[in-house]
Amino acid sequence: MAFSPITSPEIAVGAALKKELFQKVKDNFDNHETRISALSLGAAPVEVFNFDILNASSASTLTGIVHHEVLAGFTITTVKVQIFEKGAIASGILEIDVKKNTTPDNVGMVSILNTKPLINFALVSDYASSLGVLNGALQTVLAGDILRLDVTNLPTIPLGKFRVLVYGVI
């Protein structure tokens, strides 16, 4: 159903009110509400990763912690890492990376970030967070793309848990 303009003769002073006019007004309201609903769905955020990583590892990096297959295309807008309580960690760096496939067989993975989110424990307190800077040419993902989360740097003292947040919009 498309929008139908109401013409001047339909609302002229002294013209009889007709069922057709009321139907046109109703159809236009229905069309209006349908368009609003479609726009609000398009602006809805897409949650890719939003979870805590529980870590007891003394490894310096963790590759491929989780993979996500994209079901419908969207644009990534936020890549963030957050710590909770700093605890006894006085130094060291926590850094994450999000990569996507560059070939149909998902062999080539490249970072979607120009600058990775990084928390330097020597400079932060509890509940610190860091945003990554996205590579504009790589932040759009298509259906079938694979996204991979890597931890590219961990402090030497095991960090109990931290949160990773990756969001986008359609």
N, C-alpha and C positions, 0 to 999 in steps of 0.2 A: 504494500500500500504506500502510495506516495502522497506528499502534501498537495492539497488542492486549494488554490486561492478562493476566497469568498469574493464574488464580484459585487460591484456597486448596485446593480439592479436587484440582487438577492436581499440586500439590506436597506433598500430605499424606503424612505418614510412613506407610510401608507400601504406598502406592499404586504401581501398576506404572508404570514409565517408558514412555511411548508416543511413537511417531514424531511425533504431532501436537504434543506439547510441545516437542520439539526443533525442529520446523518453525516454531512460534510464536516461540521464542527467536531463531532465525536471521532470521525476518522482522522482528522488532523491532530486531535489530542493523542489518539493511539499512536500515530506516527511519531509524534514528538516524544512520547515516553519510550518507545522502542529505540529511538536514536540515543536518548540519554542513557538507557541501559547498555547499549552497545559501546558507547564512549566510556562509561564507568568500568566496564570489563576490560577494555583496552588499556586503561591506566592502572589496572590492578598490578601490584608487585608480583614478581615471579620469585619464589624462594628456591634457590638451588641448594645451598648448604646453610644450615642454621643448627648447629649442634656443638656440644662440648666434646673435646677429645680428651679422654682419660689417658694419661701417660705415666708409665713407670720405667720408661726406657732411658738408657744412658747413651743411646745413639746420638750422633750429631745431626743426622738428617733422617727423614722418613718419606720415602717416595711412594706415591700412589696409595695414600691412606684410603681414599674413596674415589670412585668414579661415578659420573652421572651422565646418562644418555639423554640428550635433549629431545623432547617429544614434539615441541612446536617452537618455531623460531622466536627469538626475543633478543633484547640488548641488555647486557650486563651493566649495571650502574654502580654497584657497591661491592668491594672486596675488603673485608675487615677482620682483624684478629684482636682478641680481647683476653686479658688475664683477669683472674679473680683476686685471690690473696697472694701477694708476692712471696710470703713466707721467708725462708732463709736464703733465698737466691739474691745475692748482692751484685752479681755481674753476669754477663752472658747476654745472648741475643736470641729472641724468638722471631722467626721470619717464616712466612708462608708464601706459596705461589699457587696460582690456578693456571692450568694449561689446557689447551684444546687441540684436537686433532687437526692436522693440516692435509691429510691424505685420506682417501676413502677407506683404506684398510686400517686406519687409526694407528699407524706406526709412528708417524711424525707428530710430536706434540710440541707446541710452542707456548710460551707464557703470554697471557692476555694483558700483562701488566708492564708498564714502563718502570714503575717503582713498586717494589713489593712492600706490603705492610710489615713493619718491623718494630719490635719492642726491645729497647735496650734496658735491661734490668738495673743497670747502674744509675739510670736517669729517671726512673718511674716509681710510682707508689702503687698500692692496691687498686684494682679495677681500671687499669690503664688500657687503652685501645689504640689502634693505628689503622688508618685507611691506606689502601694501595692506590696508585695512580694508574688508571686504565690506558691501554693502547687503543686509541680510537679506531684503528683499522682492524683490530681483532676482537673488540668487545661484542660484536654482533655474532650470535650463534644461530645455526640452522638446525632444523629437525634432522636427527641422526648424528649430529656432532657429539663427541664425547668430551666431557670436562673432567679433569683430574686434579685432585688436591694433593700438593706436596708440602711437607715441612722442610724448608731448605736450611734452617739453622735452629738448633736447640741449645739452651744453656747446659753446661756440664753437670750441674746438679739437676736430677730429674724434676721436671715441673709436673705437679699433680694433675692439673687440668687447665685447659684453655678453650676458648670458644672461637669458632670460625663462622663468619656470616658472608654469604654471597647472594646478592639479590639482583634482579633486573626488572625490566618492563617490556610489555608486549608492544 
